[in-house]
């Protein structure tokens, strides 16, 4: 059976060059008497993934600089993996001898797997326990909500060449309008991946990490423009397509979306950051450090970091992004420096620093990484934090200050303080605001950004406790009938029309405009467990359990208290299911949360404290200027 790792590239303009190189390789292999491999020009390729620390058999991909070839695997592949003929192939490419070569083209033995077509002609994979059919599973009544959730999570698994590679976004059999909910989204898979790691099922996470890494290096173009190489896709789809020259044969193809087809055509900034976070979690949970040491994994991680750390016009250490580039993927006024991106950015930097191989080529990158961590942590803690005391300070701000010693550095006008905040802010507690730009503070409370600031230690210990204090104090606003509000409060009236453009999906108290999202339960659990306050997560889980299974695991809930299933919410939403499972597993085993938690960097804090104490109001200097400088 012919298969390919990646999307078929059908550009006729480069076909002749591909043909020439493909024939050249094929003749070489044939001359060595290697019948188990055939290389045909025109389609991508390397179907071989090695389980060792090197990248030596990302075979043809590097040699042909992104040109596309397909590799056919025969039943006799095992005969050549240790033969001198394979060594000859290795010598031809200048590659080291592999420790183990494994072909993923042949489907794994799965006697209980069922593959069928739905009404739209889509291939659906389903695993039924103990030889049951999928229909039997659907009709069986699980003994608990957890069992039902696991059955649904496994039913959402996507297979590539017979191996699990991810989970689709939603798996509602009664929904005829699928849009892109039948794809594997990078951010959506994170709670699924964590759930499988906690369950000891590592293969699906490993496969996901490696295959999305392969997609990273693809050419990405929209209207003749190509973004940075380190960009990860927002999602991908496994398609089964017929072979061009054989009507009776098919192949699996990975078809990624980097934002070219997304609503609004926005590139997913958070995908690469989540990928790094999941990579670290995989290594800590599975103990498989060989994956982290692979050259292709190290290279992919560096590409993401270089893209994020690239020089620009911005004076701030925060990452500048456009609207809709994260979980809130529609126009909601979060362009600029949204907290969610900064928290994930900080977390990814810390995770990457742990995993980067100590080598001379990485010294400059690690230096830039440490410098950015230092400035970013101070910037967020100092300027994004809001509580009653800070609110009163902003209320008394002087404006139009022109000096290096200005207190109101961003020229925030006190009149920007919204009336709802004055009454809403509790006397005990605080939070990190949603966004900060010149003359603008977004005072909305964004749940994911605040929770991940706790998990990543971007927030201080006191600030982390204060955020949880605020969640408890404002439980009826943020949790109510279903955890957890994606943000608070909703944009309404003229403000909603101006900021969202009158988006009919983001109406007040719906979807991204202060809707309630059950998937956020797992981030709340990690933050609560880290701060040794698991009762917060336990109470939220109890609220969710009252209705989430009976409501068929919706994507989100509407109304101010989360009383209605969202008007356009998908049912059997995978990350709602996985978020619940991860929350339950972490509350039951708090030690497992360590794979996601990053501890406050005392060395960086000490260094920054020394700088401030020595010269808290440093002025710019022409001599010995640092290459990159940020307003802190």
C-alpha positions in Angstrom: 0.0 0.0 0.0 1.3 3.4 -1.0 1.3 6.1 1.7 2.9 9.5 2.3 3.7 11.4 5.4 2.6 14.7 4.0 0.3 16.5 1.6 0.7 15.8 -2.1 2.5 18.6 -3.8 1.2 18.9 -7.3 3.2 21.8 -8.6 3.9 21.0 -12.3 6.6 23.7 -12.4 9.0 21.7 -10.2 8.0 18.2 -11.4 10.8 17.8 -13.9 13.5 18.5 -11.3 11.8 16.2 -8.8 11.6 13.5 -11.5 15.3 13.8 -12.3 16.4 13.5 -8.7 13.9 10.8 -7.9 15.1 8.6 -10.8 18.6 9.2 -9.7 17.9 7.9 -6.2 15.8 5.0 -7.5 18.6 3.9 -9.8 21.1 4.1 -6.9 18.9 2.0 -4.7 18.3 -0.5 -7.5 22.0 -0.8 -8.2 22.5 -1.7 -4.6 19.9 -4.5 -4.9 17.5 -2.9 -2.4 14.0 -4.0 -3.6 12.2 -3.0 -0.5 12.4 0.7 -1.3 11.0 2.5 -4.4 11.2 6.3 -4.7 8.7 7.9 -7.0 9.0 11.6 -7.9 6.1 13.9 -7.3 5.0 13.3 -3.7 6.5 13.7 -0.3 8.0 11.4 1.6 10.3 10.1 4.1 8.1 7.4 5.7 10.8 6.4 8.2 11.0 7.6 11.7 13.9 6.6 13.9 13.7 6.0 17.6 17.1 7.4 18.6 18.6 10.7 19.4 19.8 11.6 15.9 18.1 12.8 12.8 20.0 10.7 10.4 17.1 9.1 8.6 14.9 12.0 7.9 16.1 10.5 4.7 15.2 12.3 1.5 13.6 15.4 3.1 16.9 17.2 3.9 18.7 16.0 0.8 16.2 17.4 -1.6 15.5 20.7 0.3 11.8 20.3 0.6 11.2 18.6 -2.8 8.5 15.9 -2.6 9.0 12.2 -2.9 7.0 9.2 -1.8 8.5 6.1 -0.4 7.0 2.6 -0.9 7.5 0.1 1.8 7.5 -3.7 1.2 6.9 -6.5 3.5 10.7 -7.3 3.4 11.6 -3.9 5.0 12.8 -5.7 8.1 15.3 -7.7 6.1 17.3 -4.6 5.1 17.3 -2.6 8.3 20.5 -4.1 9.5 22.0 -5.0 6.1 25.0 -3.5 4.4 22.6 -2.3 1.7 21.0 0.1 4.1 24.4 1.2 5.2 25.2 2.0 1.6 22.1 4.2 1.5 23.3 5.8 4.6 26.8 6.4 3.2 25.3 7.8 0.0 23.6 10.5 2.0 26.4 11.0 4.5 24.2 9.7 7.3 25.2 7.9 10.4 24.0 4.3 10.9 20.6 4.2 12.6 20.1 2.2 15.8 16.5 1.3 14.9 14.5 2.0 11.8 10.7 1.7 12.0 8.2 1.9 9.2 4.8 3.3 9.9 3.3 2.7 6.5 1.7 -0.6 7.5 -1.3 -0.3 9.8 -0.8 -1.7 13.3 -2.7 -4.8 14.2 -6.0 -3.5 15.6 -8.6 -6.3 15.7 -11.1 -4.0 17.4 -10.7 -1.0 15.1 -13.6 -0.2 12.8 -13.3 2.0 9.8 -16.5 3.1 8.1 -17.9 6.0 6.0 -20.5 8.5 7.3 -23.2 10.2 5.3 -20.8 12.7 3.9 -18.4 10.0 2.7 -15.8 10.7 5.5 -13.7 7.9 6.8 -14.3 7.4 10.5 -12.0 5.4 12.7 -13.4 3.9 15.9 -12.1 1.5 18.5 -14.5 -0.7 20.4 -13.3 -2.4 23.5 -13.4 -6.2 23.7 -14.2 -6.7 20.1 -17.5 -4.7 20.3 -18.7 -2.7 17.3 -18.8 1.1 17.6 -22.6 0.9 17.6 -22.4 -1.3 20.7 -20.2 1.2 22.4 -22.6 4.1 21.6 -25.5 2.2 23.0 -23.8 0.9 26.1 -24.3 3.0 29.2 -21.0 3.7 31.0 -20.8 3.3 34.7 -19.7 6.9 35.3 -19.1 10.3 33.6 -15.4 9.5 33.5 -16.0 6.2 31.7 -18.2 7.9 29.2 -15.7 10.7 28.7 -12.9 8.2 28.0 -15.1 6.3 25.5 -15.8 9.6 23.7 -12.2 10.7 23.7 -11.1 7.4 22.2 -13.8 7.6 19.6 -12.5 11.0 18.5 -9.0 9.6 17.8 -7.6 10.1 14.3 -5.4 7.5 12.6 -2.7 8.0 10.1 -1.4 4.8 8.4 -3.0 2.8 11.2 -1.4 4.8 14.1 -3.1 7.4 16.3 -2.0 10.9 15.5 -4.5 13.2 17.3 -8.1 13.8 18.1 -10.7 15.7 16.0 -12.2 18.9 17.4 -15.7 17.6 17.7 -17.4 14.2 17.0 -21.1 14.8 16.8 -22.6 12.2 14.6 -25.8 14.2 14.1 -24.1 17.4 12.9 -24.2 17.7 9.1 -22.3 21.1 9.1 -18.7 20.0 10.1 -16.7 23.1 8.7 -13.3 22.4 10.1 -14.3 20.6 13.3 -13.2 17.2 11.8 -9.6 18.4 11.9 -6.9 18.0 14.5 -6.2 21.4 16.1 -2.9 21.8 17.8 -4.4 23.9 20.7 -7.4 21.6 21.0 -5.3 18.5 21.2 -3.3 19.7 24.2 -5.8 18.6 26.9 -6.3 15.3 24.9 -2.6 14.8 24.9 -2.2 15.5 28.6 -5.1 13.1 29.3 -3.4 10.3 27.4 0.0 11.0 29.1 -1.7 10.8 32.5 -3.2 7.5 31.4 0.2 6.2 30.3 -0.7 6.1 26.6 2.3 7.9 25.1 2.3 6.8 21.5 -0.4 9.1 20.3 1.4 12.1 21.8 4.7 11.1 20.3 3.1 10.6 16.9 1.4 14.0 17.2 4.6 15.8 18.1 6.6 14.3 15.3 4.1 14.7 12.5 3.2 18.3 13.4 6.9 18.9 13.4 7.2 17.6 9.9 4.4 20.0 8.9 6.3 22.9 10.3 8.8 23.0 7.6 6.3 23.1 4.7 6.1 26.0 2.4 3.3 28.3 3.6 2.0 30.9 1.3 -1.0 33.3 1.1 -1.3 35.8 -1.6 2.4 35.3 -2.7 3.6 35.9 0.9 5.3 33.3 3.1 5.4 33.6 6.9 8.4 32.6 9.1 9.7 29.0 8.9 9.0 28.3 12.6 5.2 28.7 12.3 3.2 25.7 13.3 -0.1 24.9 11.7 -3.4 25.7 13.4 -4.7 22.3 12.4 -4.4 19.4 10.0 -6.7 16.8 8.5 -5.9 13.2 7.5 -7.3 12.6 4.0 -7.6 9.3 2.2 -7.1 10.0 -1.5 -6.8 7.6 -4.5 -3.5 7.1 -6.2 -3.1 8.8 -9.5 -2.1 5.6 -11.4 -4.1 3.1 -9.5 -7.9 3.6 -9.0 -8.1 0.7 -6.6 -5.4 1.9 -4.2 -5.5 4.8 -1.7 -3.1 6.6 0.5 -3.3 8.7 3.7 -2.3 12.3 3.3 -1.8 15.0 5.9 -3.3 18.4 4.9 -2.4 21.2 7.2 -3.9 24.7 7.6 -1.5 27.5 8.7 -4.2 30.0 8.6 -4.7 30.2 4.8 -8.2 28.7 5.1 -9.0 30.0 8.6 -11.8 32.5 9.2 -10.1 35.8 9.0 -6.9 34.2 7.6 -5.0 34.6 11.0 -1.8 32.7 11.7 -1.9 30.7 14.9 0.7 32.2 17.2 -0.1 29.9 20.1 0.3 26.6 18.2 4.1 26.6 18.4 4.1 27.6 22.1 1.7 24.8 23.0 3.8 22.4 21.0 6.9 23.2 23.1 4.8 22.9 26.4 3.4 19.5 25.3 6.9 18.3 24.3 8.2 19.0 27.8 5.2 17.3 29.3 5.8 14.3 27.2 9.4 14.0 28.2 8.7 14.4 31.9 5.7 12.0 31.9 7.1 9.2 29.7 10.8 9.5 30.5 11.5 9.2 26.8 14.2 11.8 26.5 15.4 10.4 23.2 12.6 12.3 21.5 13.8 15.6 23.0 17.4 14.9 21.9 16.6 14.3 18.2 18.1 16.8 15.9 14.9 17.4 14.1 13.1 18.1 17.3 15.8 20.4 18.6 15.8 22.2 15.2 12.0 22.6 15.2 12.1 24.0 18.7 14.8 26.5 17.8 12.8 27.7 14.7 9.8 28.4 16.9 12.0 30.4 19.4 13.8 32.3 16.7 10.5 33.3 15.2 9.2 34.6 18.6 12.5 36.3 19.5 13.1 38.0 16.2 13.9 41.7 16.3 11.1 44.1 15.5 9.9 47.6 16.0 8.3 46.9 19.4 9.8 48.5 22.5 8.2 46.0 24.9 9.4 42.5 25.8 5.8 41.2 25.2 5.0 39.4 22.0 3.1 41.6 19.5 0.3 39.7 17.7 -2.8 40.4 15.7 -6.4 39.8 16.8 -7.6 36.2 16.7 -4.2 34.5 16.9 -4.9 32.3 19.9 -7.9 30.5 21.6 -10.0 33.7 20.9 -9.6 33.3 17.2 -12.1 35.9 16.1 -12.1 39.7 16.3 -12.5 40.5 20.0 -10.1 43.5 20.5 -7.2 41.5 21.8 -4.6 42.6 19.2 -1.4 44.0 20.6 0.0 42.2 23.6 -2.7 39.9 25.0 -2.1 38.2 28.3 -2.8 34.7 27.0 0.0 34.9 24.4 2.4 36.3 26.9 1.7 33.6 29.5 2.2 30.9 26.9 5.3 32.6 25.5 6.9 32.8 29.0 6.0 29.2 29.7 7.4 28.0 26.3 10.6 29.9 26.9 11.1 28.2 30.3 10.3 24.8 28.8 12.6 25.2 25.9 15.4 26.3 28.1 15.2 23.0 29.9 15.2 21.0 26.7 17.7 22.8 24.5 20.8 20.7 24.0 23.9 22.4 25.6 26.0 23.1 22.5 27.9 26.0 21.2 25.4 26.7 18.4 22.7 27.4 21.0 24.6 29.9 23.2 23.3 33.0 21.5 19.8 31.7 21.5 19.9 30.8 25.2 21.3 34.3 26.0 18.5 36.0 24.1 16.0 33.7 25.8 17.3 34.5 29.3 17.3 38.2 28.5 13.7 38.0 27.3 12.5 36.0 30.3 14.0 38.6 32.6 12.3 41.6 30.9 9.0 39.8 30.3 8.4 38.7 33.8 9.1 42.1 35.2 6.9 43.8 32.6 3.9 41.6 33.2 4.1 41.6 37.0 4.6 45.3 37.2 2.3 46.7 34.5 -0.4 44.1 34.0 -1.2 43.6 37.6 -4.4 45.2 39.0 -5.9 45.1 42.5 -7.7 47.7 44.6 -4.4 49.4 45.5 -3.2 49.6 41.9 -6.6 50.7 40.7 -6.5 53.6 43.1 -3.0 54.4 41.9 -4.2 54.5 38.3 -7.1 56.7 39.3 -4.6 59.3 40.5 -2.3 59.1 37.5 -0.8 62.2 36.0 -0.7 62.2 32.2 1.5 63.6 29.5 4.7 62.8 31.4 7.8 63.2 29.2 10.8 61.9 31.1 12.7 58.7 31.8 11.4 58.8 35.3 7.7 58.9 34.4 5.4 57.0 36.7 2.6 56.7 34.1 4.9 55.2 31.4 2.1 54.2 29.0 0.1 57.5 29.4 -3.0 55.8 30.7 -5.9 58.2 31.2 -7.7 57.6 34.5 -11.0 58.0 32.7 -10.3 54.6 31.1 -11.2 52.8 34.3 -14.6 51.3 33.5 -17.4 51.8 36.0 -18.0 48.0 36.3 -14.5 47.4 37.6 -14.8 49.8 40.5 -17.8 47.9 41.8 -16.5 44.4 40.8 -13.0 44.4 42.2 -12.9 42.6 45.6 -11.0 43.9 48.5 -9.0 40.7 48.6 -7.7 39.5 45.3 -6.5 40.8 42.0 -5.6 39.7 38.5 -3.5 40.4 35.4 -5.3 42.6 32.9 -6.0 41.4 29.4 -3.8 43.7 27.3 -1.5 46.8 27.6 -0.6 49.2 24.9 0.2 53.0 24.8 -2.7 54.9 26.3 -4.8 51.7 26.5 -5.4 49.1 29.2 -7.9 46.2 28.6 -9.3 45.7 32.1 -11.2 42.5 31.2 -10.4 39.4 33.1 -9.2 36.6 30.8 -9.2 33.2 32.4 -6.6 31.3 30.3 -4.0 34.0 30.6 -4.4 34.4 34.3 -4.5 30.7 35.0 -1.4 29.9 32.8 0.4 32.8 34.4 0.0 30.9 37.7 1.1 27.6 36.1 4.2 29.1 34.4 5.1 31.3 37.4 4.8 34.4 35.3 2.8 35.7 38.2 4.5 35.9 41.6 3.4 33.6 44.4 1.3 36.4 46.0 -0.2 37.4 42.7 -1.1 33.7 42.0 -2.9 33.4 45.3 -4.7 36.7 44.7 -5.9 35.5 41.3 -7.4 32.4 42.9 -8.9 34.6 45.7 -10.6 36.6 43.0 -12.0 33.5 41.3 -13.5 32.4 44.6 -14.8 35.8 45.5 -16.4 36.2 42.0 -17.5 32.6 41.7 -21.1 33.5 40.6 -19.7 35.6 37.8 -16.9 33.4 36.6 -18.2 29.9 37.3 -21.9 30.0 38.2 -23.7 27.2 36.4 -20.7 26.0 34.3 -17.0 26.7 34.5 -15.3 28.8 33.2 -15.9 32.2 31.7 -13.4 32.7 28.9 -13.4 36.4 29.8 -15.4 38.9 32.0 -17.4 41.0 31.4 -18.9 40.8 27.9 -18.6 43.5 25.3 -22.1 45.0 24.9 -24.0 47.7 23.0 -21.9 50.2 20.9 -18.7 48.8 22.3 -19.5 45.3 21.0 -20.4 46.7 17.5 -17.2 48.7 17.2 -14.8 46.1 18.6 -16.2 42.9 17.1 -17.7 44.5 14.0 -21.1 43.2 15.1 -20.0 39.6 15.0 -23.2 37.5 15.3 -21.3 34.6 16.8 -19.7 36.8 19.5 -22.8 38.4 20.8 -22.8 39.4 24.5 -22.3 36.5 26.9 -21.8 34.0 24.1 -18.8 32.2 22.6 -15.6 34.2 23.0 -17.5 37.2 24.3 -17.7 36.0 27.9 -19.1 32.5 27.1 -18.5 29.7 29.5 -16.0 27.1 28.3 -15.8 23.7 30.1 -12.3 23.0 28.6 -10.8 25.7 30.9 -11.5 23.3 33.7 -8.1 21.6 33.2 -6.1 24.9 33.4 -8.0 25.8 36.6 -7.1 22.4 38.0 -3.4 22.8 37.2 -3.3 26.3 38.8 -5.2 25.2 41.9 -3.1 22.1 42.4 0.1 24.1 42.0 -0.9 26.6 44.7 -2.1 23.7 46.9 -5.7 24.8 46.7 -7.2 21.8 45.0 -10.6 22.5 46.5 -11.2 25.2 44.0 -10.9 22.8 41.1 -12.9 20.1 43.0 -15.8 22.6 43.4 -15.7 23.6 39.8 -15.7 19.9 38.7 -18.8 19.3 40.8 -20.5 22.2 39.1 -19.6 20.8 35.6 -20.7 17.2 36.5 -24.2 18.3 37.2 -25.0 18.7 33.5 -22.1 18.5 31.1 -22.6 14.8 30.2 -26.4 15.2 30.0 -25.9 18.2 27.7 -23.7 16.0 25.5 -20.4 17.8 26.2 -21.0 21.2 24.5 -18.2 23.4 23.2 -19.4 26.4 25.3 -22.3 27.8 27.2 -24.2 31.1 26.8 -25.8 33.7 29.1 -24.3 35.6 32.0 -24.4 32.5 34.3 -23.7 29.9 31.7 -27.3 28.6 31.8 -27.8 27.7 28.1 -25.9 25.5 25.8 -24.2 27.8 23.3 -26.4 28.7 20.3 -23.8 27.6 17.9 -21.9 25.2 20.2 -20.8 21.9 18.8 -21.8 18.8 20.9 -19.3 16.1 21.9 -16.5 18.7 21.7 -13.3 16.9 22.3 -11.5 19.4 24.4 -14.5 19.8 26.7 -14.3 16.0 27.3 -10.5 16.0 27.6 -10.5 19.1 29.9 -12.8 17.4 32.3 -10.7 14.2 32.3 -7.5 16.1 32.9 -9.0 18.0 35.8 -10.2 14.8 37.4 -6.9 13.1 37.0 -4.8 16.0 38.4 -7.0 16.4 41.4 -6.7 12.7 42.1 -2.9 12.8 41.6 -1.5 16.3 42.2 2.1 15.2 41.7 1.3 14.6 38.0 0.8 18.3 37.5 4.6 18.8 37.7 4.9 18.0 34.0 3.1 21.2 33.2 4.3 23.5 36.0 7.4 25.7 35.7 8.9 26.9 38.9 9.8 30.6 39.5 13.3 31.2 38.3 15.2 32.5 41.3 18.4 33.2 39.4 16.7 35.5 37.0 14.8 37.2 39.8 18.0 37.7 41.8 19.8 39.1 38.8 17.0 41.5 38.0 16.7 42.6 41.6 20.4 43.4 41.7 20.1 45.5 38.6 17.2 47.5 40.0 18.7 48.0 43.4 22.0 49.2 41.9 20.4 51.6 39.4 16.5 51.5 39.4 16.2 54.4 36.9 18.8 53.5 34.4 19.2 56.0 31.5 20.2 55.1 28.0 23.8 55.3 27.1 25.6 55.4 23.8 28.5 53.3 25.0 28.1 49.6 25.6 24.6 49.6 24.4 22.7 46.3 24.5 21.5 45.0 21.1 18.0 44.6 22.4 16.4 46.9 24.9 12.9 46.8 26.3 10.8 49.1 28.4 10.6 47.4 31.8 
